[in-house]
């Protein structure tokens, strides 16, 4: 079983690897598609560019 120090070291290595390519404050959001709440229509984030800001919230509410 890995110890806390090893887990922390592995987490820091992962963060260092992906922080360089992560979007920064002020960057445009990468374009992607999602289905609406009914699972019927695709929407793209780029469809909302130039409009009022939106917030995307992901999570489990169970």
Buried (B, 14 or more C-beta within 10 A) or exposed (E): EEEEEEEEEEEEEEEEEEEEEEEEEEEEEEEEEEEEEEEEEEEEBEEEEEEEEEEEEEEEEE
